[in-house]
C-alpha cells in the first residue's frame, strides 16, 4: 500500500510538470533595454528595416508586470526603417528609437475622453519642416515668414491621416537640422507613410482614449531583431 502511494505521488508530480510546459517569452516591454519610465508604452515593431508594415501594440504596466492593452496592424515609411540617430530628412524612412509623445492634434475635434493635450488643426496650422527656419520641426500657426510652405506640411491637406494624431518626440526637443521633422503616430492613408507610423482609424481612436499623459507613455519603434531591434531601445 505504501509503495503504491509513493508511486502515485511521483506520477502526479510528473504529470504536473508535463502539463505546465515551458514558460513562454516575457512580454515585449520586459525584454526592452528601456521603456521610458512610465506605466504606459506603445511598441511599433516591423519584421525588418526594409518592411513597410508591422504591428503597433499598446501596453500597461501593472503591479504584476506589463500587460497588452491592444494591438493593430501598422504601416511605416515607404523606404522602411532606419536608426533614428543617423536618419536623413526626406528619405521616407521611419526613425527607430524610444521617444516621448509630447501632445496630440487633429483636423477633427478630440474624441470624448481624450486626456492628452490636444491642438485642433485649422487652415492656419502647419508643421514647419524647413531646416533653415527657426521653427524647424514645430507646429506653427500661422506659417512664419522664415518657414517655406513648400518645405512644410499644411496639416489640413491631410485630413484623413491627421484626423487624430500623436506627435512622436523624434528630433523634437533639441532638433538637429537635416535629421527629419514631422514624425507622428497617425491614421492610415492609402499606403506606406513618408516616415511616420500609421494605424487604422479605429485603432488610433482607441489609443487616444487609452493614453494618459500622467502615466508618461512613450513609443518604441524598431525591428524584430538586429541593430534596430525594438528591444535595444
C-alpha positions in Angstrom: 0.0 0.0 0.0 2.8 2.4 1.0 4.7 1.6 -2.3 1.5 2.4 -4.3 1.1 5.8 -2.5 4.8 6.7 -3.3 4.4 5.7 -6.9 1.2 7.6 -7.3 2.8 10.8 -5.8 5.7 10.6 -8.2 3.3 10.1 -11.2 1.2 13.0 -10.0 4.3 15.3 -9.7 5.5 14.2 -13.2 2.1 14.8 -14.8 2.0 18.3 -13.2 5.4 19.1 -14.7 4.5 17.9 -18.1 1.2 19.8 -18.1 2.9 23.0 -17.1 5.1 23.0 -20.2 7.9 25.5 -20.9 7.3 29.1 -19.9 6.5 31.5 -22.8 8.6 34.5 -23.7 8.3 37.6 -21.4 6.1 40.4 -22.7 8.0 42.6 -25.2 8.4 45.6 -22.8 10.1 43.3 -20.2 12.7 42.4 -22.8 13.5 46.0 -23.7 16.5 48.0 -22.6 14.3 50.9 -21.6 10.6 51.8 -21.6 10.8 55.4 -20.7 10.0 55.1 -17.0 6.2 55.4 -17.3 3.4 52.9 -16.9 2.2 53.1 -20.5 4.1 52.1 -23.6 3.4 51.8 -27.3 5.6 49.5 -29.4 5.8 49.8 -33.2 7.6 46.7 -34.5 8.5 45.7 -38.1 9.9 42.4 -39.3 13.0 44.2 -40.7 14.4 47.6 -41.9 13.0 47.0 -45.4 9.5 46.5 -44.1 6.6 48.9 -44.6 4.2 47.0 -42.4 4.2 45.6 -38.9 2.4 45.8 -35.6 1.6 48.5 -33.1 0.8 47.3 -29.6 0.0 49.4 -26.5 0.8 48.2 -23.0 0.0 48.9 -19.4 2.5 48.3 -16.6 0.5 46.8 -13.7 1.8 45.5 -10.4 2.2 42.0 -11.9 4.1 43.4 -14.9 3.4 44.6 -18.4 0.1 43.6 -20.0 -1.1 44.1 -23.6 -4.0 46.6 -23.8 -4.5 46.4 -27.6 -2.8 46.0 -30.9 -3.3 46.8 -34.6 -1.6 46.5 -37.9 0.9 49.3 -38.6 2.5 51.0 -41.6 5.9 52.5 -41.7 7.9 54.6 -44.2 7.9 53.8 -47.9 11.6 53.2 -47.7 11.4 51.2 -44.4 13.0 52.0 -41.1 16.4 53.4 -40.1 18.3 54.2 -37.0 16.9 57.4 -35.7 20.2 58.9 -34.6 21.6 58.9 -38.1 18.4 59.4 -40.1 18.4 61.9 -43.0 15.4 64.1 -43.8 13.5 63.3 -47.0 14.4 59.7 -47.1 10.9 58.4 -46.4 12.2 56.2 -43.6 10.7 55.7 -40.1 13.2 56.5 -37.4 13.8 53.8 -34.8 14.3 54.5 -31.2 12.4 55.3 -27.9 10.5 58.6 -27.9 8.1 60.5 -25.8 4.7 61.7 -27.0 4.5 65.5 -26.4 0.9 66.1 -27.4 -2.0 65.1 -29.7 -3.5 67.1 -32.6 -6.0 66.6 -35.4 -8.1 68.1 -38.1 -11.1 66.8 -36.2 -12.2 67.6 -32.7 -10.7 65.5 -29.9 -12.7 62.4 -29.0 -14.7 62.3 -25.8 -12.4 61.2 -23.0 -9.2 62.3 -24.6 -6.8 63.2 -21.8 -3.8 64.3 -23.9 -3.2 68.0 -24.6 -4.8 68.4 -28.0 -4.4 71.0 -30.7 -7.1 71.4 -33.4 -5.5 71.8 -36.8 -7.4 74.5 -38.7 -6.5 76.1 -42.1 -3.7 78.2 -40.4 -1.9 75.3 -38.8 1.3 74.0 -40.3 4.2 71.7 -39.4 7.4 73.5 -40.3 9.9 71.2 -41.9 12.2 73.9 -43.3 15.6 73.2 -41.8 16.6 76.8 -42.3 13.7 78.1 -40.2 13.9 79.0 -36.5 10.6 77.0 -36.2 12.1 73.8 -37.6 10.2 70.7 -36.6 7.5 72.7 -34.8 3.7 73.2 -35.0 3.2 76.7 -36.2 0.1 78.8 -36.6 0.3 80.8 -38.9 3.3 79.8 -41.1 6.1 82.2 -40.1 7.9 84.2 -42.7 11.2 82.2 -42.4 9.4 78.9 -43.0 8.9 78.0 -46.6 5.5 76.5 -47.4 7.0 74.1 -49.9 9.2 72.7 -47.2 6.4 72.2 -44.7 3.1 70.4 -44.2 -0.2 72.2 -44.3 -1.9 69.9 -41.9 -5.5 70.3 -43.2 -4.3 69.0 -46.5 -4.0 65.5 -44.9 -7.5 65.4 -43.3 -7.7 61.6 -43.4 -4.2 60.9 -42.0 -4.3 63.7 -39.5 -7.9 63.4 -38.3 -6.3 62.4 -35.0 -2.6 62.0 -34.3 0.1 61.9 -31.6 3.4 63.8 -32.0 6.4 61.4 -31.7 9.2 63.2 -30.0 11.8 62.3 -32.7 14.3 65.2 -33.2 11.8 67.4 -31.3 13.3 68.6 -28.1 16.7 69.5 -29.5 16.2 69.4 -33.3 19.2 68.5 -35.4 18.7 70.2 -38.8 18.5 67.7 -41.7 17.6 64.9 -39.4 13.9 65.0 -40.0 10.7 66.6 -38.9 7.0 65.9 -38.6 7.1 62.3 -37.3 3.7 61.3 -35.9 1.5 58.3 -35.0 -1.5 58.9 -37.2 -4.4 57.3 -39.1 -3.6 55.2 -42.2 -3.6 56.8 -45.6 -3.6 54.9 -48.9 -0.3 53.1 -48.3 3.1 53.4 -46.6 4.0 56.7 -44.9 6.7 59.3 -45.5 8.3 58.3 -42.3 5.6 58.2 -39.7 3.8 55.3 -38.1 0.2 54.8 -39.0 -2.7 52.6 -37.9 -6.3 52.2 -38.8 -8.6 55.0 -37.7 -10.4 52.8 -35.1 -7.1 51.9 -33.6 -6.0 55.5 -33.4 -9.2 56.3 -31.6 -8.6 53.5 -29.1 -5.0 54.7 -28.5 -6.1 58.3 -27.8 -8.8 57.1 -25.4 -6.2 54.9 -23.6 -3.2 57.3 -23.5 -2.8 59.2 -20.2 -0.1 61.8 -20.0 0.1 61.4 -16.3 1.3 57.8 -16.9 4.2 59.1 -19.1 3.6 57.0 -22.2 6.5 56.5 -24.7 6.7 54.9 -28.1 9.4 52.4 -29.1 9.9 51.9 -32.8 12.1 49.2 -34.1 12.5 45.8 -35.8 12.1 42.3 -34.5 15.9 41.7 -34.4 19.2 43.2 -35.5 20.9 46.6 -34.7 17.5 48.3 -34.9 15.6 45.8 -32.7 12.9 47.4 -30.6 14.4 45.6 -27.6 17.6 47.7 -27.9 15.8 50.9 -27.1 
